[in-house]
Amino acid sequence: MKKWKIGVAAIAAVAALALGGCGNNQSGSNSKNVTMWIHVSNTDPEGKALQKNINDFNKENKHGYKAKVQFIPRSGSGGGYEDKINAALNSGSLPDVISLDGPNTAAYAHSKIIQPVGKYISNKGDLLQTIKNQGTYKGKMYAVGYSESSIGFYYNKKMFKEAGVKPSEIPTLEKPWNWNQFEAVCKKITDHFHEPAINMSLNDHSEMSLYSLAPLMWSAGGSITNPAGTKAVGYFNSKQTTSAFQFIQDMVKKGYTTISPKDKGFETGKYAMLMSGTWEVQTLQNQYKNLDWGVLPYPVSPKTNKEVSPTGSWQYAMTSAAKNKKAAGALINFLVNKKCMYRSDMANTVLPARKSVSKMMMLKVGPAMKFFIKQNQTTGHARPVLVNYPQVTRTFAETVQDVTLYKKNPNVQKVMNNQAKVIQKYLKK
């Protein structure tokens, strides 16, 4: 259920169209009907769970609201769903409620595609802070995440043992490896098997690049911009940020990872480690039952020893076309309540966005998911909320690509200096 090959740049086109106005929803301010679009299929576990939640809302709400959801599956490049949003902006036919990916909150809010929804959401204190961060723009909550996500370092226990990595050396969330220790283990594995130790998905130049690799930057104390999101020069090319990209280049240069990994290399025993998301758990459990594996936390900067992991997922938001705000707000509030979230997150094998749901899921899930839930709550870091995020994440991916071509670009600091100027151009002044 890998969801990151999504073509975030499509959002730029959506936002541009929105500046012309969002049109008129046919439902009036007194209408009891609520329309909703979702980016998944009604045959997916997520879609089936959502339909059950919609049915419960229609039965249980005390105001007579009736919600109807349209399932619009996304294509691998992000088309389908975003195309539908584009067309609706042109024709003035947006529904009352839509789903959107976390990093797109600022673009949608800035372009007035969505409107604040925070006043309709109950028990916000139970939501994870990362969820509140990704859904907030200029101090107002515009969207509410119904699940969370994370990345782990999956490892082959048999290959670790053969390479001489002792069980007592295995890192934990409480005592992670730093980059130097991680490289030492990678050297041991690479020397033994004559293959890269880990697939870090460096051939993936989509949103996955920033999502999975930014935690290395954050661990070092670096950032893409200043807190206000107005300056990249001095931040993206800081010594702290540069040290993380130097670590990535070193991993490639020393042969510990590769920019052209073999497909299913970890699953088939070619690589001892794989950097991947929570979705890999289901794949390994269902398709590679004979593989003895575990999950490791992110290695940390030796300068800070700060453990950081990525977060973020899809959200529900009220469009600016919604006339009956109370009805749309009631639907969103219902869909992110404890009961609905537990149903959808368990069905979809994803991390919960509420603390209370985390406690419920910890009693039901296996060791890997328990690790991810704990990692998410203790080390999670939301991606930046920037209006021009699509351009920023593309530049981040290009920077990763540049530094991994170490023969062409041996000077990492020079690359960072240039790319910081590129990002600066995209920031709102």
C-alpha positions as CSV (number, residue, x, y, z in Angstrom):
1,M,0.0,0.0,0.0
2,K,2.7,2.3,-0.9
3,K,1.1,5.8,-1.4
4,W,4.0,8.1,-2.1
5,K,4.3,8.0,-5.9
6,I,1.7,10.6,-5.9
7,G,2.8,13.5,-8.1
8,V,2.5,16.2,-5.5
9,A,3.2,18.8,-8.2
10,A,-0.3,18.2,-9.4
11,I,-1.4,20.2,-6.4
12,A,0.1,23.4,-7.9
13,A,-2.3,23.2,-10.8
14,V,-5.2,22.6,-8.4
15,A,-4.3,25.6,-6.3
16,A,-3.8,27.8,-9.4
17,L,-7.3,27.0,-10.6
18,A,-8.8,27.6,-7.2
19,L,-7.7,31.2,-7.3
20,G,-10.5,31.8,-9.7
21,G,-13.1,30.7,-7.2
22,C,-14.4,27.4,-5.9
23,G,-17.9,27.7,-7.4
24,N,-21.2,26.8,-5.8
25,N,-22.1,23.5,-4.2
26,Q,-25.7,22.6,-5.0
27,S,-26.5,21.9,-1.4
28,G,-28.1,24.8,0.4
29,S,-27.2,26.1,3.9
30,N,-30.3,24.2,5.3
31,S,-29.7,21.0,3.4
32,K,-29.3,17.8,5.4
33,N,-27.3,16.2,2.6
34,V,-23.5,16.1,2.8
35,T,-21.4,15.1,-0.3
36,M,-17.9,13.7,0.0
37,W,-15.1,12.6,-2.3
38,I,-12.4,10.2,-1.3
39,H,-9.3,9.1,-3.2
40,V,-9.6,5.4,-2.7
41,S,-11.6,2.6,-4.3
42,N,-14.7,1.2,-2.6
43,T,-13.2,-2.2,-2.9
44,D,-10.0,-1.3,-0.9
45,P,-10.0,-2.1,2.8
46,E,-9.8,1.6,3.5
47,G,-12.8,2.3,1.2
48,K,-14.9,-0.5,2.7
49,A,-14.2,0.8,6.2
50,L,-15.1,4.3,5.2
51,Q,-18.4,3.2,3.8
52,K,-19.2,1.5,7.1
53,N,-18.4,4.7,8.9
54,I,-20.6,6.7,6.5
55,N,-23.5,4.3,7.1
56,D,-23.0,4.6,10.9
57,F,-23.0,8.4,10.6
58,N,-26.3,8.4,8.6
59,K,-27.9,6.2,11.3
60,E,-26.4,7.7,14.4
61,N,-26.3,11.5,13.9
62,K,-29.2,13.3,15.7
63,H,-29.7,16.0,13.1
64,G,-30.9,14.0,10.2
65,Y,-27.8,14.6,8.1
66,K,-27.3,12.1,5.2
67,A,-23.8,11.7,3.8
68,K,-23.0,10.2,0.4
69,V,-19.4,9.4,-0.6
70,Q,-18.0,9.1,-4.1
71,F,-15.0,6.9,-4.5
72,I,-12.5,8.3,-7.0
73,P,-9.3,6.1,-7.0
74,R,-6.0,7.8,-7.7
75,S,-3.6,6.6,-10.4
76,G,0.0,5.9,-9.6
77,S,1.0,9.4,-10.6
78,G,-1.7,11.1,-8.6
79,G,-4.2,11.4,-11.5
80,G,-7.8,10.5,-11.3
81,Y,-8.7,12.1,-8.0
82,E,-6.7,15.3,-8.6
83,D,-8.1,15.5,-12.1
84,K,-11.6,15.3,-10.7
85,I,-10.8,18.1,-8.2
86,N,-9.4,20.2,-11.1
87,A,-12.5,19.7,-13.2
88,A,-14.7,20.6,-10.2
89,L,-12.9,23.8,-9.6
90,N,-13.5,24.7,-13.2
91,S,-17.2,23.8,-13.1
92,G,-17.9,25.0,-9.6
93,S,-19.0,21.5,-8.5
94,L,-16.8,20.7,-5.5
95,P,-18.4,18.4,-2.8
96,D,-18.7,19.5,0.8
97,V,-15.9,17.3,2.1
98,I,-12.8,16.0,0.4
99,S,-9.7,14.0,1.3
100,L,-6.2,15.5,0.8
101,D,-2.7,14.6,1.6
102,G,-1.0,16.2,4.6
103,P,1.6,18.3,2.8
104,N,-1.0,19.9,0.6
105,T,-2.9,21.6,3.5
106,A,-1.2,25.0,3.0
107,A,-1.7,25.1,-0.8
108,Y,-5.4,24.2,-0.5
109,A,-6.0,26.6,2.4
110,H,-4.1,29.5,0.8
111,S,-6.1,29.1,-2.4
112,K,-9.4,28.9,-0.5
113,I,-10.2,25.4,-1.7
114,I,-10.9,24.4,1.9
115,Q,-12.1,26.4,5.0
116,P,-11.3,26.1,8.7
117,V,-12.8,23.1,10.4
118,G,-11.3,23.1,13.9
119,K,-14.4,24.5,15.7
120,Y,-16.3,21.3,14.6
121,I,-13.8,18.8,15.9
122,S,-14.2,17.4,19.4
123,N,-11.5,16.1,21.7
124,K,-8.6,17.7,19.7
125,G,-6.3,17.0,22.7
126,D,-6.5,13.3,21.8
127,L,-5.1,13.9,18.3
128,L,-1.3,13.5,17.9
129,Q,0.5,16.8,17.7
130,T,2.0,15.8,14.3
131,I,-1.6,15.4,13.0
132,K,-2.6,18.8,14.3
133,N,0.6,20.4,12.8
134,Q,0.1,19.0,9.3
135,G,-3.6,20.2,9.2
136,T,-2.9,23.7,10.5
137,Y,-2.3,26.8,8.4
138,K,-1.8,30.3,9.8
139,G,-3.0,29.1,13.2
140,K,-6.2,27.5,12.1
141,M,-7.1,23.8,11.6
142,Y,-8.1,23.3,8.0
143,A,-7.9,19.5,7.9
144,V,-7.9,16.5,10.2
145,G,-5.8,13.4,9.6
146,Y,-7.5,10.0,10.2
147,S,-4.3,7.9,10.2
148,E,-0.6,8.3,10.5
149,S,2.5,6.8,8.8
150,S,6.1,6.2,9.4
151,I,9.3,4.7,8.0
152,G,11.5,2.0,9.5
153,F,14.7,0.2,8.7
154,Y,13.7,-3.4,8.1
155,Y,16.4,-6.0,8.6
156,N,17.0,-9.6,7.7
157,K,17.9,-11.4,11.0
158,K,19.6,-14.3,9.3
159,M,21.8,-12.0,7.1
160,F,22.7,-9.9,10.2
161,K,23.8,-13.1,12.0
162,E,25.8,-14.4,9.1
163,A,27.6,-11.0,8.8
164,G,28.5,-11.1,12.5
165,V,26.1,-8.5,13.8
166,K,25.3,-9.7,17.3
167,P,21.7,-9.5,18.8
168,S,23.1,-7.4,21.6
169,E,24.2,-4.8,19.1
170,I,20.7,-4.3,17.6
171,P,19.5,-0.7,18.3
172,T,16.3,0.3,20.0
173,L,14.3,3.5,20.1
174,E,15.8,4.2,23.5
175,K,19.4,3.4,22.2
176,P,19.6,4.0,18.4
177,W,22.7,3.7,16.3
178,N,24.3,6.9,15.3
179,W,25.4,7.4,11.7
180,N,29.0,6.3,12.4
181,Q,27.8,3.1,14.1
182,F,25.3,2.5,11.3
183,E,28.0,2.8,8.7
184,A,30.2,0.4,10.6
185,V,27.4,-2.2,10.5
186,C,26.8,-1.5,6.8
187,K,30.5,-2.1,6.1
188,K,30.4,-5.4,7.9
189,I,27.4,-6.5,5.9
190,T,28.6,-5.2,2.5
191,D,32.0,-6.8,3.0
192,H,30.4,-10.2,3.8
193,F,27.8,-10.3,1.1
194,H,29.5,-8.2,-1.6
195,E,26.2,-6.3,-2.1
196,P,24.9,-3.0,-0.8
197,A,23.7,-3.4,2.8
198,I,20.5,-1.4,2.4
199,N,18.0,-0.3,-0.2
200,M,17.3,3.4,0.8
201,S,15.0,3.9,-2.2
202,L,17.3,6.5,-3.6
203,N,15.9,5.8,-7.1
204,D,12.5,7.2,-5.9
205,H,12.4,10.9,-6.7
206,S,8.8,11.3,-5.6
207,E,7.4,12.6,-2.3
208,M,9.1,9.6,-0.8
209,S,12.4,11.3,-1.0
210,L,11.6,14.1,1.4
211,Y,9.3,12.0,3.5
212,S,11.9,9.3,4.2
213,L,15.1,11.3,4.3
214,A,14.2,14.6,6.0
215,P,14.4,12.9,9.4
216,L,18.2,12.6,8.9
217,M,18.3,16.3,8.4
218,W,16.1,17.0,11.4
219,S,18.2,14.7,13.6
220,A,21.2,16.8,12.8
221,G,19.3,20.0,13.8
222,G,18.8,21.1,10.2
223,S,15.8,22.3,8.4
224,I,14.5,23.2,4.9
225,T,13.4,26.7,6.0
226,N,13.2,29.0,9.0
227,P,10.1,28.4,11.2
228,A,8.2,31.1,9.4
229,G,8.8,29.4,6.1
230,T,10.2,32.5,4.5
231,K,13.9,31.7,4.3
232,A,15.8,28.7,2.9
233,V,19.2,30.3,2.4
234,G,21.0,29.8,5.7
235,Y,18.8,26.9,6.6
236,F,18.8,24.3,3.8
237,N,22.5,25.0,3.3
238,S,23.4,25.1,7.0
239,K,26.1,22.9,8.3
240,Q,23.5,20.8,10.1
241,T,21.4,20.2,7.0
242,T,24.5,19.6,4.9
243,S,25.8,17.0,7.3
244,A,22.7,14.8,6.6
245,F,23.2,15.0,2.9
246,Q,26.9,14.3,3.3
247,F,25.8,11.1,5.2
248,I,23.6,10.1,2.3
249,Q,26.4,10.7,-0.2
250,D,28.9,8.7,1.9
251,M,26.5,5.8,2.0
252,V,26.4,5.7,-1.8
253,K,30.1,6.4,-2.2
254,K,31.2,3.6,0.1
255,G,28.9,1.1,-1.6
256,Y,26.6,0.7,1.5
257,T,23.5,1.6,-0.5
258,T,22.8,2.1,-4.2
259,I,20.9,4.5,-6.5
260,S,19.7,1.6,-8.7
261,P,18.5,-1.0,-6.3
262,K,17.3,-4.4,-7.4
263,D,13.5,-4.9,-7.3
264,K,12.4,-6.8,-4.2
265,G,16.1,-7.0,-3.2
266,F,15.4,-7.1,0.5
267,E,12.4,-9.5,0.3
268,T,14.5,-12.0,-1.8
269,G,17.6,-11.8,0.4
270,K,19.9,-9.7,-1.8
271,Y,20.0,-6.8,0.7
272,A,20.1,-7.1,4.4
273,M,18.1,-3.9,5.1
274,L,15.3,-1.9,3.5
275,M,14.2,1.6,4.3
276,S,10.4,1.5,3.9
277,G,7.1,2.4,5.4
278,T,4.5,0.8,7.5
279,W,2.9,-0.6,4.4
280,E,5.8,-3.1,4.1
281,V,4.6,-4.9,7.2
282,Q,1.6,-6.3,5.4
283,T,3.6,-7.2,2.3
284,L,6.2,-9.2,4.4
285,Q,3.5,-10.9,6.5
286,N,1.4,-12.0,3.5
287,Q,3.9,-12.6,0.7
288,Y,7.2,-13.5,2.4
289,K,6.2,-15.6,5.4
290,N,9.5,-17.5,5.5
291,L,11.6,-14.3,5.9
292,D,12.8,-13.7,9.4
293,W,12.8,-9.9,9.8
294,G,12.6,-7.1,12.3
295,V,12.4,-3.3,12.3
296,L,15.1,-0.8,13.4
297,P,14.8,2.9,14.2
298,Y,16.4,5.7,12.3
299,P,20.1,6.1,12.9
300,V,20.8,9.5,14.6
301,S,23.3,12.3,14.0
302,P,26.4,11.7,16.2
303,K,26.3,15.4,17.0
304,T,22.9,15.4,18.6
305,N,21.8,11.8,19.2
306,K,18.3,13.0,18.5
307,E,15.9,10.4,17.2
308,V,13.5,11.6,14.5
309,S,11.0,9.8,12.3
310,P,8.6,11.0,9.5
311,T,4.9,11.3,9.9
312,G,1.9,12.4,7.9
313,S,-0.9,10.9,5.9
314,W,-4.3,11.7,4.3
315,Q,-6.9,14.0,5.9
316,Y,-10.5,15.1,5.7
317,A,-11.3,18.8,5.0
318,M,-14.4,20.9,4.4
319,T,-14.4,22.7,1.0
320,S,-15.2,26.4,0.7
321,A,-18.1,25.2,-1.5
322,A,-19.9,23.7,1.6
323,K,-22.9,25.7,2.5
324,N,-24.1,23.8,5.5
325,K,-20.9,24.0,7.5
326,K,-22.4,22.3,10.5
327,A,-23.4,19.2,8.5
328,A,-20.0,19.0,6.8
329,G,-18.2,19.6,10.1
330,A,-20.3,17.0,11.8
331,L,-19.4,14.4,9.2
332,I,-15.6,15.1,9.5
333,N,-15.9,15.0,13.3
334,F,-17.7,11.7,13.2
335,L,-15.2,10.1,10.8
336,V,-12.2,11.0,13.0
337,N,-13.8,9.8,16.3
338,K,-12.3,6.9,18.2
339,K,-14.6,4.2,16.9
340,C,-14.4,5.2,13.2
341,M,-10.6,5.7,13.3
342,Y,-10.0,2.4,15.0
343,R,-12.1,0.6,12.3
344,S,-10.4,2.3,9.3
345,D,-6.8,2.1,10.7
346,M,-7.1,-1.6,11.7
347,A,-8.6,-2.4,8.3
348,N,-5.9,-0.5,6.4
349,T,-3.0,-1.6,8.6
350,V,-1.9,2.0,9.3
351,L,-0.9,4.0,12.3
352,P,-3.6,5.8,14.3
353,A,-3.9,9.6,14.6
354,R,-5.4,9.6,18.1
355,K,-3.7,8.6,21.4
356,S,-6.7,6.7,22.5
357,V,-6.8,4.6,19.3
358,S,-3.1,3.9,19.7
359,K,-3.8,2.3,23.1
360,M,-6.6,0.2,21.5
361,M,-4.4,-0.9,18.6
362,M,-1.4,-1.8,20.8
363,L,-3.6,-4.6,22.2
364,K,-4.3,-6.1,18.8
365,V,-1.3,-5.6,16.5
366,G,2.0,-7.5,16.2
367,P,5.6,-6.4,17.2
368,A,6.3,-4.4,14.1
369,M,3.2,-2.3,14.3
370,K,3.7,-1.8,18.0
371,F,7.2,-0.5,17.2
372,F,5.9,1.9,14.6
373,I,3.1,3.2,16.9
374,K,5.7,3.9,19.6
375,Q,8.2,5.5,17.2
376,N,5.4,7.7,15.7
377,Q,4.4,9.0,19.1
378,T,7.8,9.5,20.6
379,T,9.9,10.7,17.6
380,G,7.5,11.8,14.9
381,H,8.1,15.0,13.0
382,A,5.6,16.5,10.6
383,R,6.7,17.8,7.2
384,P,6.7,21.6,6.7
385,V,3.5,23.4,6.0
386,L,4.4,25.5,3.0
387,V,2.1,27.0,0.3
388,N,4.6,26.0,-2.4
389,Y,5.4,22.6,-0.9
390,P,5.1,20.8,-4.3
391,Q,8.1,22.8,-5.6
392,V,10.0,22.5,-2.4
393,T,9.7,18.7,-2.2
394,R,10.7,18.4,-5.8
395,T,13.8,20.4,-5.1
396,F,14.6,18.3,-2.1
397,A,14.4,15.1,-4.2
398,E,16.6,16.8,-6.9
399,T,19.2,17.6,-4.1
400,V,19.2,14.0,-3.0
401,Q,19.8,12.9,-6.6
402,D,22.6,15.5,-7.0
403,V,24.5,14.5,-3.9
404,T,24.3,10.8,-4.7
405,L,26.0,11.4,-8.0
406,Y,29.2,11.9,-6.0
407,K,31.6,11.8,-9.0
408,K,29.8,14.7,-10.7
409,N,29.0,16.5,-7.4
410,P,31.7,15.7,-4.9
411,N,31.2,19.0,-2.9
412,V,28.0,18.5,-1.0
413,Q,28.1,22.0,0.5
414,K,28.2,23.5,-3.0
415,V,25.1,21.6,-4.0
416,M,23.3,22.7,-0.8
417,N,24.2,26.4,-1.5
418,N,22.8,26.2,-5.0
419,Q,19.6,24.3,-4.0
420,A,18.9,26.6,-1.0
421,K,18.7,29.5,-3.5
422,V,16.3,27.4,-5.7
423,I,14.0,26.8,-2.7
424,Q,14.2,30.4,-1.7
425,K,12.6,31.4,-5.0
426,Y,9.5,29.3,-4.2
427,L,8.9,30.7,-0.7
428,K,6.3,33.4,-0.2
429,K,8.0,36.7,0.6
